[in-house]
Amino acid sequence: MTELPDSPLVQVFRTDDPALLPLATMALEGEGIEYQVRHAGKEDSFEWQMSQTPTTRPVVVEIVVASDVAARARDLLVDLEGSTPAGASASIPPADPSADIPTVTLEDAESGLSIGTIGESQLQELTTHLEEEKPQQYYVTPETVEMLQDAGTDATLVAALRELVSARPGVSVRWIVR
């Protein structure tokens, strides 16, 4: 991995499977494509860390490359993500299907009404892409939902948030580990 050029960076690969990362980086290095590996989440709060069993917390990483070589890089990595066509976002199933049992409740912060439950990987997507309004709380607007969709966030989560903001232009959403 070397320093990337000044052109915009584009995500070409995302995984929570630690065995796939070396294969992806070797494929890029073999073709001379410069890349960066990033943690796709942000630092979890101490409360969150203490509430989770370490083996059920997938660490999602992403590989980014310069936009001018993104199509070539995706073509090299498509087999690692499954049969995802170039340019399409891949949905990442948890390494262990039982690891993403919905254990996080989303609720309307104003009314306290439950919006639904999500899994840990879906929560990680929210915490990666959104800035907290208050601890464990995000303000979601139709624009926020579009940004999440464009970022490749889980389609089920995007649909639930889209339905939520269809009734009101903005909603404060709080998450709670149950």
Disulfide bonds with the S-S distance in Angstrom:
none
